[in-house]
């Protein structure tokens, strides 16, 4: 009587075990813990471009957040999105050399812009010194960020007795400047909402040991196992619902026979109780199916 539920349960548990042990099962062919491997970049992705990400690139850092797998990638992007924009340590001499006069004005959201040359390489940075806490400079982003350490305040940059400032990109709300390291390529500089990067770049935690191995195979196995877990779990739950023609009907009958035989002596009355419960369960299941179909078609 319970083969449907049992089979779905075993299949779901088996798929979960394969998913959990996948790094060990694929260890002879793929290694993990070294970064997140890019498997696909959407055509409309902001990471798509000559200095963007390409299939086969291995991402190792987002800002100062190390990336060892896909979970780290998602976690780092979440932290970057929630926290304020980090700054970069720039020496006073470099700041004076790179900056050029620019008109400062406020955007509609209240943030400050100081680059008015429509350049794709320059970004407005804010910083402070002992005399003024609101200074702005239009600087070439790559020259500022390359070989610079991240910072939050000027105190983070006071090393080797070289006067330095912590310059922070002055961007629109929710927009971030993110340095993506994917050696041996030059760092990618991304400007935009961090979640756009997450939704348009697909990655894998499995890096092939040999070039002839497919980078998509672990992703296919992971996806297949996740679908099996979801479908088998859902089918097991639905099959266990006390409804006519499902395994739940026989489960309910066995349960009533085991628990109510001493309370309700007559079998006909027990069958009536079971019938009413099956009727209620069938009506509830039908209502849920109808509601789900209506919500899908109403869109």
C-alpha positions as CSV (number, residue, x, y, z in Angstrom):
1,X,0.0,0.0,0.0
2,X,2.9,2.4,0.7
3,X,5.1,1.8,-2.4
4,X,4.4,5.2,-4.0
5,X,5.3,7.2,-0.9
6,X,8.2,4.9,0.0
7,X,9.7,5.0,-3.5
8,X,9.5,8.8,-3.7
9,X,11.0,9.1,-0.2
10,X,13.9,6.8,-1.0
11,X,14.5,8.6,-4.3
12,X,14.6,11.9,-2.6
13,X,16.9,10.8,0.1
14,X,19.2,9.1,-2.5
15,X,19.3,12.3,-4.6
16,X,20.2,14.3,-1.5
17,X,23.0,12.0,-0.6
18,X,24.4,12.2,-4.2
19,X,24.2,16.0,-4.0
20,X,25.9,16.1,-0.6
21,X,28.7,13.7,-1.6
22,X,29.1,15.1,-5.1
23,X,32.5,16.8,-4.4
24,X,33.9,13.5,-3.1
25,X,32.4,11.5,-6.0
26,X,33.8,13.9,-8.6
27,X,37.1,14.4,-6.8
28,X,39.2,12.3,-9.3
29,X,38.0,14.6,-12.2
30,X,37.2,17.9,-10.6
31,X,38.6,19.8,-7.6
32,X,36.8,22.3,-5.4
33,X,37.6,25.1,-2.9
34,X,39.8,27.2,-5.3
35,X,37.2,29.6,-6.6
36,X,34.0,29.9,-8.6
37,X,34.2,28.8,-12.2
38,X,32.2,30.9,-14.7
39,X,30.0,28.6,-16.8
40,X,27.7,31.2,-18.5
41,X,27.5,34.9,-18.9
42,X,24.2,36.3,-20.2
43,X,24.4,38.5,-23.3
44,X,22.8,41.4,-21.5
45,X,24.9,40.9,-18.4
46,X,26.9,44.0,-17.2
47,X,29.8,41.5,-16.8
48,X,29.8,40.9,-20.5
49,X,32.5,42.8,-22.4
50,X,36.2,42.9,-23.4
51,X,37.3,43.3,-19.8
52,X,34.4,41.3,-18.3
53,X,34.0,37.7,-17.4
54,X,34.2,34.8,-19.8
55,X,33.3,31.2,-19.7
56,X,36.1,29.3,-18.0
57,X,37.3,32.2,-15.8
58,X,37.9,31.4,-12.2
59,X,36.7,34.1,-9.8
60,X,38.8,34.2,-6.6
61,X,37.8,37.5,-4.9
62,X,35.0,40.1,-4.8
63,X,36.6,43.2,-3.3
64,X,38.4,41.9,-0.2
65,X,36.0,39.0,0.1
66,X,37.6,35.6,-0.8
67,X,35.6,33.3,-3.1
68,X,36.2,29.6,-2.8
69,X,32.9,28.3,-4.3
70,X,29.5,29.5,-5.5
71,X,28.2,29.8,-2.0
72,X,31.0,32.3,-1.2
73,X,30.2,34.2,-4.4
74,X,26.5,34.6,-3.4
75,X,27.5,35.5,0.2
76,X,30.0,38.1,-0.8
77,X,27.6,39.8,-3.2
78,X,24.9,39.8,-0.4
79,X,27.4,41.4,2.0
80,X,28.5,44.0,-0.6
81,X,24.8,44.8,-1.3
82,X,23.9,45.2,2.3
83,X,27.0,47.2,3.5
84,X,28.1,50.6,2.4
85,X,30.6,51.0,-0.4
86,X,34.2,50.3,0.5
87,X,36.9,52.8,-0.3
88,X,40.5,52.5,-1.6
89,X,43.7,53.7,-0.2
90,X,45.4,56.3,-2.4
91,X,48.4,58.3,-1.5
92,X,48.1,62.1,-1.4
93,X,50.7,62.5,-4.2
94,X,48.8,60.0,-6.4
95,X,45.5,61.7,-5.6
96,X,46.9,65.1,-6.6
97,X,48.4,63.7,-9.8
98,X,45.3,61.8,-11.0
99,X,42.5,64.3,-10.1
100,X,41.4,67.1,-12.3
101,X,39.0,70.0,-11.7
102,X,35.4,69.1,-12.0
103,X,32.0,70.6,-11.2
104,X,30.3,69.1,-8.2
105,X,26.5,68.6,-8.3
106,X,23.9,66.5,-6.7
107,X,21.9,63.8,-8.4
108,X,18.1,63.4,-8.0
109,X,18.7,60.8,-5.2
110,X,20.9,63.2,-3.3
111,X,24.2,61.6,-4.1
112,X,27.1,63.7,-5.4
113,X,28.5,63.5,-8.9
114,X,31.7,65.3,-9.9
115,X,32.6,63.7,-13.3
116,X,31.0,65.7,-16.1
117,X,33.0,64.4,-19.0
118,X,30.8,61.4,-19.8
119,X,33.8,59.2,-19.5
120,X,33.4,55.4,-19.1
121,X,36.7,55.2,-17.1
122,X,36.4,58.0,-14.6
123,X,34.4,57.9,-11.4
124,X,33.6,60.5,-8.8
125,X,35.3,59.7,-5.5
126,X,34.7,61.3,-2.1
127,X,37.3,61.7,0.7
128,X,38.1,63.8,3.7
129,X,41.1,65.4,5.3
130,X,41.7,67.2,8.5
131,X,40.2,70.4,7.3
132,X,37.3,69.3,5.2
133,X,35.2,66.2,5.5
134,X,33.4,66.5,2.1
135,X,36.0,66.6,-0.7
136,X,35.4,65.1,-4.2
137,X,37.7,64.2,-7.1
138,X,37.0,62.8,-10.5
139,X,39.6,60.0,-10.9
140,X,40.3,57.2,-13.4
141,X,38.8,54.2,-11.6
142,X,41.2,51.5,-12.7
143,X,44.4,53.5,-11.8
144,X,42.9,54.3,-8.4
145,X,41.8,50.7,-7.6
146,X,44.7,48.7,-9.0
147,X,47.2,47.7,-6.4
148,X,45.1,49.6,-3.7
149,X,43.9,48.1,-0.5
150,X,40.3,48.5,0.6
151,X,39.5,50.8,3.5
152,X,36.7,52.3,5.5
153,X,38.4,55.4,7.0
154,X,41.7,57.2,6.5
155,X,43.1,55.4,9.5
156,X,43.1,52.2,7.5
157,X,45.5,53.8,5.0
158,X,48.1,55.2,7.4
159,X,51.0,52.8,6.7
160,X,54.7,53.4,6.0
161,X,54.3,57.0,7.1
162,X,53.0,57.9,3.6
163,X,50.1,60.5,3.7
164,X,47.2,58.6,2.2
165,X,43.4,59.0,2.0
166,X,40.6,56.6,1.8
167,X,38.7,57.5,-1.3
168,X,35.2,56.1,-1.7
169,X,33.2,56.0,-5.0
170,X,30.3,58.5,-4.9
171,X,27.7,56.4,-6.7
172,X,23.9,56.3,-6.8
173,X,22.0,54.6,-4.1
174,X,22.3,50.8,-4.2
175,X,25.0,51.0,-6.8
176,X,28.4,49.6,-6.0
177,X,31.8,49.6,-7.5
178,X,33.1,46.0,-7.3
179,X,36.6,44.7,-8.1
180,X,36.3,41.1,-9.4
181,X,39.5,39.2,-9.4
182,X,39.8,36.3,-11.9
183,X,43.5,35.6,-12.5
184,X,45.5,35.6,-14.6
185,X,43.2,38.1,-16.3
186,X,43.1,41.8,-15.4
187,X,40.6,42.6,-12.6
188,X,37.0,43.4,-13.8
189,X,35.6,46.6,-12.4
190,X,31.8,46.3,-12.1
191,X,29.5,49.3,-11.5
192,X,25.9,48.5,-10.8
193,X,23.6,46.7,-8.4
194,X,25.4,43.6,-7.0
195,X,22.3,41.4,-7.6
196,X,22.5,42.1,-11.3
197,X,25.8,40.4,-11.3
198,X,24.5,37.5,-9.4
199,X,21.5,36.9,-11.7
200,X,23.4,37.2,-15.0
201,X,26.5,35.2,-14.3
202,X,26.3,31.4,-13.8
203,X,29.1,29.7,-11.9
204,X,30.2,26.3,-10.6
205,X,32.2,25.2,-7.6
206,X,33.8,22.4,-9.7
207,X,37.0,23.0,-11.7
208,X,38.0,20.4,-14.2
209,X,41.4,18.7,-13.6
210,X,41.8,18.2,-17.4
211,X,40.9,20.5,-20.2
212,X,38.8,17.8,-22.0
213,X,36.4,17.5,-19.1
214,X,33.1,19.4,-19.4
215,X,32.5,22.3,-17.0
216,X,28.8,21.8,-17.3
217,X,28.6,18.2,-16.2
218,X,28.7,18.9,-12.4
219,X,26.1,21.6,-12.9
220,X,23.8,19.2,-14.7
221,X,24.2,16.6,-12.0
222,X,23.5,19.2,-9.3
223,X,20.5,20.5,-11.1
224,X,19.1,17.0,-11.8
225,X,19.5,16.0,-8.1
226,X,17.8,19.2,-6.9
227,X,14.9,18.5,-9.2
228,X,14.6,14.9,-8.1
229,X,14.6,16.1,-4.4
230,X,11.9,18.7,-5.1
231,X,9.7,16.5,-7.2
232,X,10.1,13.3,-5.2
233,X,9.5,15.2,-1.9
234,X,6.4,16.9,-3.3
235,X,5.1,13.6,-4.7
236,X,5.7,11.8,-1.4
237,X,3.7,14.5,0.4
238,X,0.9,14.5,-2.1
239,X,0.7,10.7,-2.2
240,X,0.4,10.7,1.6
241,X,-2.6,13.1,1.6
242,X,-5.9,11.3,2.6
243,X,-7.5,11.4,-0.8
244,X,-9.3,8.9,-3.0
245,X,-7.0,6.8,-5.3
246,X,-3.8,8.0,-3.6
247,X,-1.7,6.1,-1.2
248,X,-3.1,8.3,1.6
249,X,-6.4,6.5,1.3
250,X,-4.8,3.2,2.3
251,X,-2.6,4.9,4.9
252,X,-5.7,6.4,6.5
253,X,-7.6,3.1,6.4
254,X,-4.7,1.3,8.1
255,X,-4.4,4.1,10.7
256,X,-8.1,4.1,11.5
257,X,-8.1,0.3,11.9
258,X,-5.2,0.5,14.2
259,X,-6.5,3.3,16.4
260,X,-10.3,3.3,16.3
261,X,-11.0,-0.4,16.3
262,X,-11.5,-0.3,20.1
263,X,-13.4,3.0,20.2
264,X,-15.7,2.4,17.2
265,X,-16.5,-1.3,17.2
266,X,-18.6,-1.5,14.1
267,X,-16.6,-1.6,10.9
268,X,-19.3,0.2,9.0
269,X,-19.0,3.2,11.2
270,X,-15.2,3.3,10.9
271,X,-15.5,3.2,7.2
272,X,-17.9,6.1,7.3
273,X,-15.4,8.1,9.3
274,X,-12.7,7.2,6.9
275,X,-14.9,8.1,3.9
276,X,-15.7,11.6,5.4
277,X,-12.0,12.2,6.0
278,X,-11.1,11.1,2.5
279,X,-13.8,13.3,1.1
280,X,-12.4,16.3,3.0
281,X,-8.9,15.5,2.0
282,X,-9.9,15.1,-1.7
283,X,-11.8,18.4,-1.6
284,X,-8.8,20.2,0.0
285,X,-6.4,18.8,-2.6
286,X,-8.8,19.7,-5.5
287,X,-9.2,23.2,-4.1
288,X,-5.4,23.7,-3.9
289,X,-4.9,22.4,-7.5
290,X,-7.6,24.7,-8.8
291,X,-6.2,27.7,-6.9
292,X,-2.7,27.0,-8.2
293,X,-4.0,26.8,-11.8
294,X,-6.0,30.0,-11.4
295,X,-2.9,31.8,-10.0
296,X,-0.8,30.6,-13.0
297,X,-3.4,31.5,-15.6
298,X,-4.4,34.8,-14.0
299,X,-0.9,36.2,-14.7
